[in-house]
Amino acid sequence: MLRIENGGQSIISEDGYVEGALELIVQIAARSVSIDVNDRLKVYRRNQVQEYLV
């Protein structure tokens, strides 16, 4: 994952969790390709992730 600290879409909450959409998510897939390019892609798009690589 890539998170841009200044000017990005996400923040780190006071308790240390990422809140908001990340700029980039990279998924390494061997057996879960169909899930990664279908279900996860829809979730990431819905949550405004800018870039997703499988």
PDB file with SEQRES, HELIX, SHEET and CRYST1 records, atoms N, CA, C and O in Angstrom:
SEQRES   1 A   54  MET LEU ARG ILE GLU ASN GLY GLY GLN SER ILE ILE SER          
SEQRES   2 A   54  GLU ASP GLY TYR VAL GLU GLY ALA LEU GLU LEU ILE VAL          
SEQRES   3 A   54  GLN ILE ALA ALA ARG SER VAL SER ILE ASP VAL ASN ASP          
SEQRES   4 A   54  ARG LEU LYS VAL TYR ARG ARG ASN GLN VAL GLN GLU TYR          
SEQRES   5 A   54  LEU VAL                                                      
HELIX    1 AA1 VAL A   33  ILE A   35  1                                   3    
HELIX    2 AA2 ASP A   36  ARG A   40  3                                   5    
HELIX    3 AA3 LEU A   41  ARG A   46  1                                   6    
SHEET    1 AA1 2 ILE A  11  ILE A  12  0                                        
SHEET    2 AA1 2 VAL A  18  GLU A  19 -1                                        
SHEET    1 AA2 2 LEU A  24  VAL A  26  0                                        
SHEET    2 AA2 2 GLU A  51  LEU A  53  1                                        
CRYST1    1.000    1.000    1.000  90.00  90.00  90.00 P 1           1          
ATOM      1  N   MET A   1       0.831  -1.171   0.000  1.00  0.00           N  
ATOM      2  CA  MET A   1       0.000   0.000   0.000  1.00  0.00           C  
ATOM      3  C   MET A   1       0.872   1.229   0.000  1.00  0.00           C  
ATOM      4  O   MET A   1       2.003   1.212   0.485  1.00  0.00           O  
ATOM      5  N   LEU A   2       0.330   2.297  -0.551  1.00  0.00           N  
ATOM      6  CA  LEU A   2       1.010   3.587  -0.550  1.00  0.00           C  
ATOM      7  C   LEU A   2       0.057   4.602   0.030  1.00  0.00           C  
ATOM      8  O   LEU A   2      -1.093   4.714  -0.395  1.00  0.00           O  
ATOM      9  N   ARG A   3       0.540   5.329   0.988  1.00  0.00           N  
ATOM     10  CA  ARG A   3      -0.243   6.378   1.628  1.00  0.00           C  
ATOM     11  C   ARG A   3       0.534   7.672   1.525  1.00  0.00           C  
ATOM     12  O   ARG A   3       1.682   7.735   1.965  1.00  0.00           O  
ATOM     13  N   ILE A   4      -0.059   8.699   0.956  1.00  0.00           N  
ATOM     14  CA  ILE A   4       0.594  10.001   0.838  1.00  0.00           C  
ATOM     15  C   ILE A   4       0.233  10.817   2.065  1.00  0.00           C  
ATOM     16  O   ILE A   4      -0.938  11.097   2.320  1.00  0.00           O  
ATOM     17  N   GLU A   5       1.258  11.197   2.825  1.00  0.00           N  
ATOM     18  CA  GLU A   5       1.024  11.861   4.100  1.00  0.00           C  
ATOM     19  C   GLU A   5       0.518  13.293   3.947  1.00  0.00           C  
ATOM     20  O   GLU A   5      -0.430  13.684   4.629  1.00  0.00           O  
ATOM     21  N   ASN A   6       1.121  14.069   3.081  1.00  0.00           N  
ATOM     22  CA  ASN A   6       0.702  15.464   2.883  1.00  0.00           C  
ATOM     23  C   ASN A   6      -0.054  15.584   1.574  1.00  0.00           C  
ATOM     24  O   ASN A   6       0.530  15.435   0.500  1.00  0.00           O  
ATOM     25  N   GLY A   7      -1.354  15.854   1.654  1.00  0.00           N  
ATOM     26  CA  GLY A   7      -2.164  16.006   0.456  1.00  0.00           C  
ATOM     27  C   GLY A   7      -2.827  14.730  -0.024  1.00  0.00           C  
ATOM     28  O   GLY A   7      -3.498  14.739  -1.057  1.00  0.00           O  
ATOM     29  N   GLY A   8      -2.656  13.633   0.700  1.00  0.00           N  
ATOM     30  CA  GLY A   8      -3.270  12.368   0.316  1.00  0.00           C  
ATOM     31  C   GLY A   8      -4.694  12.254   0.839  1.00  0.00           C  
ATOM     32  O   GLY A   8      -5.213  13.171   1.475  1.00  0.00           O  
ATOM     33  N   GLN A   9      -5.315  11.121   0.562  1.00  0.00           N  
ATOM     34  CA  GLN A   9      -6.708  10.887   0.926  1.00  0.00           C  
ATOM     35  C   GLN A   9      -6.891  10.310   2.321  1.00  0.00           C  
ATOM     36  O   GLN A   9      -8.007  10.311   2.840  1.00  0.00           O  
ATOM     37  N   SER A  10      -5.823   9.817   2.940  1.00  0.00           N  
ATOM     38  CA  SER A  10      -5.962   9.117   4.215  1.00  0.00           C  
ATOM     39  C   SER A  10      -5.201   9.828   5.329  1.00  0.00           C  
ATOM     40  O   SER A  10      -4.333  10.667   5.086  1.00  0.00           O  
ATOM     41  N   ILE A  11      -5.557   9.463   6.552  1.00  0.00           N  
ATOM     42  CA  ILE A  11      -4.864   9.966   7.732  1.00  0.00           C  
ATOM     43  C   ILE A  11      -4.609   8.782   8.666  1.00  0.00           C  
ATOM     44  O   ILE A  11      -5.213   7.720   8.515  1.00  0.00           O  
ATOM     45  N   ILE A  12      -3.721   8.975   9.617  1.00  0.00           N  
ATOM     46  CA  ILE A  12      -3.514   8.004  10.676  1.00  0.00           C  
ATOM     47  C   ILE A  12      -4.252   8.533  11.896  1.00  0.00           C  
ATOM     48  O   ILE A  12      -3.989   9.643  12.358  1.00  0.00           O  
ATOM     49  N   SER A  13      -5.179   7.732  12.415  1.00  0.00           N  
ATOM     50  CA  SER A  13      -5.978   8.158  13.564  1.00  0.00           C  
ATOM     51  C   SER A  13      -5.118   8.208  14.824  1.00  0.00           C  
ATOM     52  O   SER A  13      -3.983   7.733  14.830  1.00  0.00           O  
ATOM     53  N   GLU A  14      -5.657   8.773  15.866  1.00  0.00           N  
ATOM     54  CA  GLU A  14      -4.929   8.872  17.134  1.00  0.00           C  
ATOM     55  C   GLU A  14      -4.558   7.505  17.693  1.00  0.00           C  
ATOM     56  O   GLU A  14      -3.549   7.373  18.386  1.00  0.00           O  
ATOM     57  N   ASP A  15      -5.367   6.481  17.397  1.00  0.00           N  
ATOM     58  CA  ASP A  15      -5.060   5.142  17.887  1.00  0.00           C  
ATOM     59  C   ASP A  15      -4.254   4.302  16.892  1.00  0.00           C  
ATOM     60  O   ASP A  15      -4.113   3.092  17.073  1.00  0.00           O  
ATOM     61  N   GLY A  16      -3.718   4.949  15.829  1.00  0.00           N  
ATOM     62  CA  GLY A  16      -2.777   4.293  14.931  1.00  0.00           C  
ATOM     63  C   GLY A  16      -3.357   3.570  13.732  1.00  0.00           C  
ATOM     64  O   GLY A  16      -2.642   2.810  13.078  1.00  0.00           O  
ATOM     65  N   TYR A  17      -4.635   3.779  13.418  1.00  0.00           N  
ATOM     66  CA  TYR A  17      -5.257   3.122  12.274  1.00  0.00           C  
ATOM     67  C   TYR A  17      -5.326   4.071  11.078  1.00  0.00           C  
ATOM     68  O   TYR A  17      -5.451   5.285  11.237  1.00  0.00           O  
ATOM     69  N   VAL A  18      -5.242   3.490   9.875  1.00  0.00           N  
ATOM     70  CA  VAL A  18      -5.392   4.278   8.649  1.00  0.00           C  
ATOM     71  C   VAL A  18      -6.878   4.535   8.437  1.00  0.00           C  
ATOM     72  O   VAL A  18      -7.687   3.609   8.484  1.00  0.00           O  
ATOM     73  N   GLU A  19      -7.228   5.779   8.208  1.00  0.00           N  
ATOM     74  CA  GLU A  19      -8.614   6.151   7.915  1.00  0.00           C  
ATOM     75  C   GLU A  19      -8.639   6.864   6.573  1.00  0.00           C  
ATOM     76  O   GLU A  19      -7.844   7.774   6.336  1.00  0.00           O  
ATOM     77  N   GLY A  20      -9.546   6.455   5.697  1.00  0.00           N  
ATOM     78  CA  GLY A  20      -9.644   7.030   4.361  1.00  0.00           C  
ATOM     79  C   GLY A  20      -9.034   6.110   3.334  1.00  0.00           C  
ATOM     80  O   GLY A  20      -8.456   5.075   3.668  1.00  0.00           O  
ATOM     81  N   ALA A  21      -9.168   6.497   2.080  1.00  0.00           N  
ATOM     82  CA  ALA A  21      -8.688   5.670   0.976  1.00  0.00           C  
ATOM     83  C   ALA A  21      -7.184   5.830   0.775  1.00  0.00           C  
ATOM     84  O   ALA A  21      -6.636   6.924   0.911  1.00  0.00           O  
ATOM     85  N   LEU A  22      -6.535   4.727   0.451  1.00  0.00           N  
ATOM     86  CA  LEU A  22      -5.115   4.753   0.125  1.00  0.00           C  
ATOM     87  C   LEU A  22      -4.943   5.147  -1.332  1.00  0.00           C  
ATOM     88  O   LEU A  22      -5.879   5.032  -2.122  1.00  0.00           O  
ATOM     89  N   GLU A  23      -3.770   5.604  -1.686  1.00  0.00           N  
ATOM     90  CA  GLU A  23      -3.505   5.969  -3.076  1.00  0.00           C  
ATOM     91  C   GLU A  23      -3.204   4.749  -3.943  1.00  0.00           C  
ATOM     92  O   GLU A  23      -3.565   4.719  -5.120  1.00  0.00           O  
ATOM     93  N   LEU A  24      -2.546   3.749  -3.370  1.00  0.00           N  
ATOM     94  CA  LEU A  24      -2.136   2.571  -4.149  1.00  0.00           C  
ATOM     95  C   LEU A  24      -2.215   1.330  -3.275  1.00  0.00           C  
ATOM     96  O   LEU A  24      -1.766   1.336  -2.128  1.00  0.00           O  
ATOM     97  N   ILE A  25      -2.792   0.260  -3.829  1.00  0.00           N  
ATOM     98  CA  ILE A  25      -2.772  -1.058  -3.188  1.00  0.00           C  
ATOM     99  C   ILE A  25      -2.245  -2.047  -4.215  1.00  0.00           C  
ATOM    100  O   ILE A  25      -2.723  -2.085  -5.349  1.00  0.00           O  
ATOM    101  N   VAL A  26      -1.258  -2.851  -3.820  1.00  0.00           N  
ATOM    102  CA  VAL A  26      -0.700  -3.895  -4.674  1.00  0.00           C  
ATOM    103  C   VAL A  26      -1.030  -5.233  -4.030  1.00  0.00           C  
ATOM    104  O   VAL A  26      -0.729  -5.460  -2.858  1.00  0.00           O  
ATOM    105  N   GLN A  27      -1.649  -6.111  -4.801  1.00  0.00           N  
ATOM    106  CA  GLN A  27      -2.065  -7.428  -4.309  1.00  0.00           C  
ATOM    107  C   GLN A  27      -1.265  -8.486  -5.056  1.00  0.00           C  
ATOM    108  O   GLN A  27      -1.301  -8.533  -6.286  1.00  0.00           O  
ATOM    109  N   ILE A  28      -0.548  -9.331  -4.335  1.00  0.00           N  
ATOM    110  CA  ILE A  28       0.160 -10.457  -4.939  1.00  0.00           C  
ATOM    111  C   ILE A  28      -0.754 -11.667  -4.802  1.00  0.00           C  
ATOM    112  O   ILE A  28      -1.095 -12.078  -3.693  1.00  0.00           O  
ATOM    113  N   ALA A  29      -1.147 -12.232  -5.940  1.00  0.00           N  
ATOM    114  CA  ALA A  29      -2.150 -13.288  -5.927  1.00  0.00           C  
ATOM    115  C   ALA A  29      -1.671 -14.508  -6.695  1.00  0.00           C  
ATOM    116  O   ALA A  29      -1.111 -14.398  -7.786  1.00  0.00           O  
ATOM    117  N   ALA A  30      -1.898 -15.658  -6.111  1.00  0.00           N  
ATOM    118  CA  ALA A  30      -1.628 -16.909  -6.807  1.00  0.00           C  
ATOM    119  C   ALA A  30      -2.942 -17.658  -7.022  1.00  0.00           C  
ATOM    120  O   ALA A  30      -3.286 -18.012  -8.150  1.00  0.00           O  
ATOM    121  N   ARG A  31      -3.661 -17.891  -5.948  1.00  0.00           N  
ATOM    122  CA  ARG A  31      -4.905 -18.650  -6.034  1.00  0.00           C  
ATOM    123  C   ARG A  31      -6.147 -17.780  -5.963  1.00  0.00           C  
ATOM    124  O   ARG A  31      -7.240 -18.242  -6.292  1.00  0.00           O  
ATOM    125  N   SER A  32      -6.005 -16.536  -5.544  1.00  0.00           N  
ATOM    126  CA  SER A  32      -7.183 -15.691  -5.311  1.00  0.00           C  
ATOM    127  C   SER A  32      -7.402 -14.646  -6.400  1.00  0.00           C  
ATOM    128  O   SER A  32      -8.054 -13.632  -6.154  1.00  0.00           O  
ATOM    129  N   VAL A  33      -6.872 -14.873  -7.590  1.00  0.00           N  
ATOM    130  CA  VAL A  33      -6.946 -13.878  -8.660  1.00  0.00           C  
ATOM    131  C   VAL A  33      -8.380 -13.481  -8.976  1.00  0.00           C  
ATOM    132  O   VAL A  33      -8.662 -12.290  -9.110  1.00  0.00           O  
ATOM    133  N   SER A  34      -9.285 -14.427  -9.098  1.00  0.00           N  
ATOM    134  CA  SER A  34     -10.662 -14.071  -9.460  1.00  0.00           C  
ATOM    135  C   SER A  34     -11.314 -13.203  -8.389  1.00  0.00           C  
ATOM    136  O   SER A  34     -12.085 -12.300  -8.714  1.00  0.00           O  
ATOM    137  N   ILE A  35     -11.016 -13.462  -7.123  1.00  0.00           N  
ATOM    138  CA  ILE A  35     -11.533 -12.613  -6.042  1.00  0.00           C  
ATOM    139  C   ILE A  35     -10.893 -11.235  -6.118  1.00  0.00           C  
ATOM    140  O   ILE A  35     -11.574 -10.222  -5.963  1.00  0.00           O  
ATOM    141  N   ASP A  36      -9.584 -11.195  -6.356  1.00  0.00           N  
ATOM    142  CA  ASP A  36      -8.850  -9.928  -6.370  1.00  0.00           C  
ATOM    143  C   ASP A  36      -9.280  -9.008  -7.506  1.00  0.00           C  
ATOM    144  O   ASP A  36      -9.363  -7.794  -7.317  1.00  0.00           O  
ATOM    145  N   VAL A  37      -9.552  -9.563  -8.675  1.00  0.00           N  
ATOM    146  CA  VAL A  37      -9.906  -8.705  -9.813  1.00  0.00           C  
ATOM    147  C   VAL A  37     -11.410  -8.448  -9.928  1.00  0.00           C  
ATOM    148  O   VAL A  37     -11.846  -7.680 -10.785  1.00  0.00           O  
ATOM    149  N   ASN A  38     -12.187  -9.079  -9.082  1.00  0.00           N  
ATOM    150  CA  ASN A  38     -13.632  -8.856  -9.102  1.00  0.00           C  
ATOM    151  C   ASN A  38     -14.114  -8.207  -7.810  1.00  0.00           C  
ATOM    152  O   ASN A  38     -14.382  -7.006  -7.774  1.00  0.00           O  
ATOM    153  N   ASP A  39     -14.221  -9.000  -6.757  1.00  0.00           N  
ATOM    154  CA  ASP A  39     -14.788  -8.520  -5.491  1.00  0.00           C  
ATOM    155  C   ASP A  39     -13.963  -7.411  -4.858  1.00  0.00           C  
ATOM    156  O   ASP A  39     -14.506  -6.366  -4.499  1.00  0.00           O  
ATOM    157  N   ARG A  40     -12.665  -7.622  -4.716  1.00  0.00           N  
ATOM    158  CA  ARG A  40     -11.821  -6.606  -4.074  1.00  0.00           C  
ATOM    159  C   ARG A  40     -11.754  -5.337  -4.909  1.00  0.00           C  
ATOM    160  O   ARG A  40     -11.770  -4.235  -4.360  1.00  0.00           O  
ATOM    161  N   LEU A  41     -11.679  -5.475  -6.217  1.00  0.00           N  
ATOM    162  CA  LEU A  41     -11.645  -4.299  -7.083  1.00  0.00           C  
ATOM    163  C   LEU A  41     -12.883  -3.437  -6.867  1.00  0.00           C  
ATOM    164  O   LEU A  41     -12.778  -2.212  -6.792  1.00  0.00           O  
ATOM    165  N   LYS A  42     -14.046  -4.059  -6.767  1.00  0.00           N  
ATOM    166  CA  LYS A  42     -15.291  -3.312  -6.525  1.00  0.00           C  
ATOM    167  C   LYS A  42     -15.254  -2.581  -5.189  1.00  0.00           C  
ATOM    168  O   LYS A  42     -15.673  -1.427  -5.092  1.00  0.00           O  
ATOM    169  N   VAL A  43     -14.752  -3.255  -4.168  1.00  0.00           N  
ATOM    170  CA  VAL A  43     -14.655  -2.631  -2.839  1.00  0.00           C  
ATOM    171  C   VAL A  43     -13.694  -1.453  -2.881  1.00  0.00           C  
ATOM    172  O   VAL A  43     -14.000  -0.390  -2.342  1.00  0.00           O  
ATOM    173  N   TYR A  44     -12.536  -1.623  -3.512  1.00  0.00           N  
ATOM    174  CA  TYR A  44     -11.553  -0.548  -3.583  1.00  0.00           C  
ATOM    175  C   TYR A  44     -12.087   0.637  -4.384  1.00  0.00           C  
ATOM    176  O   TYR A  44     -11.878   1.785  -3.992  1.00  0.00           O  
ATOM    177  N   ARG A  45     -12.764   0.382  -5.486  1.00  0.00           N  
ATOM    178  CA  ARG A  45     -13.365   1.470  -6.272  1.00  0.00           C  
ATOM    179  C   ARG A  45     -14.414   2.222  -5.459  1.00  0.00           C  
ATOM    180  O   ARG A  45     -14.452   3.452  -5.457  1.00  0.00           O  
ATOM    181  N   ARG A  46     -15.259   1.467  -4.771  1.00  0.00           N  
ATOM    182  CA  ARG A  46     -16.307   2.069  -3.950  1.00  0.00           C  
ATOM    183  C   ARG A  46     -15.706   2.963  -2.860  1.00  0.00           C  
ATOM    184  O   ARG A  46     -16.303   3.965  -2.466  1.00  0.00           O  
ATOM    185  N   ASN A  47     -14.521   2.586  -2.383  1.00  0.00           N  
ATOM    186  CA  ASN A  47     -13.863   3.343  -1.312  1.00  0.00           C  
ATOM    187  C   ASN A  47     -12.829   4.320  -1.835  1.00  0.00           C  
ATOM    188  O   ASN A  47     -12.042   4.857  -1.055  1.00  0.00           O  
ATOM    189  N   GLN A  48     -12.812   4.561  -3.130  1.00  0.00           N  
ATOM    190  CA  GLN A  48     -12.019   5.592  -3.786  1.00  0.00           C  
ATOM    191  C   GLN A  48     -10.503   5.381  -3.717  1.00  0.00           C  
ATOM    192  O   GLN A  48      -9.738   6.342  -3.648  1.00  0.00           O  
ATOM    193  N   VAL A  49     -10.076   4.107  -3.737  1.00  0.00           N  
ATOM    194  CA  VAL A  49      -8.643   3.823  -3.871  1.00  0.00           C  
ATOM    195  C   VAL A  49      -8.246   4.238  -5.289  1.00  0.00           C  
ATOM    196  O   VAL A  49      -8.915   3.866  -6.253  1.00  0.00           O  
ATOM    197  N   GLN A  50      -7.174   4.997  -5.420  1.00  0.00           N  
ATOM    198  CA  GLN A  50      -6.790   5.547  -6.711  1.00  0.00           C  
ATOM    199  C   GLN A  50      -6.216   4.505  -7.683  1.00  0.00           C  
ATOM    200  O   GLN A  50      -6.585   4.484  -8.857  1.00  0.00           O  
ATOM    201  N   GLU A  51      -5.318   3.646  -7.196  1.00  0.00           N  
ATOM    202  CA  GLU A  51      -4.661   2.665  -8.064  1.00  0.00           C  
ATOM    203  C   GLU A  51      -4.647   1.297  -7.375  1.00  0.00           C  
ATOM    204  O   GLU A  51      -4.460   1.200  -6.162  1.00  0.00           O  
ATOM    205  N   TYR A  52      -4.849   0.234  -8.179  1.00  0.00           N  
ATOM    206  CA  TYR A  52      -4.847  -1.130  -7.661  1.00  0.00           C  
ATOM    207  C   TYR A  52      -4.159  -2.027  -8.670  1.00  0.00           C  
ATOM    208  O   TYR A  52      -4.569  -2.091  -9.828  1.00  0.00           O  
ATOM    209  N   LEU A  53      -3.113  -2.722  -8.238  1.00  0.00           N  
ATOM    210  CA  LEU A  53      -2.384  -3.646  -9.106  1.00  0.00           C  
ATOM    211  C   LEU A  53      -2.478  -5.046  -8.545  1.00  0.00           C  
ATOM    212  O   LEU A  53      -2.347  -5.252  -7.338  1.00  0.00           O  
ATOM    213  N   VAL A  54      -2.710  -6.024  -9.436  1.00  0.00           N  
ATOM    214  CA  VAL A  54      -2.735  -7.430  -9.045  1.00  0.00           C  
ATOM    215  C   VAL A  54      -1.600  -8.129  -9.760  1.00  0.00           C  
ATOM    216  O   VAL A  54      -1.413  -9.334  -9.590  1.00  0.00           O  
TER     217      VAL A  54                                                      
END                                                                             
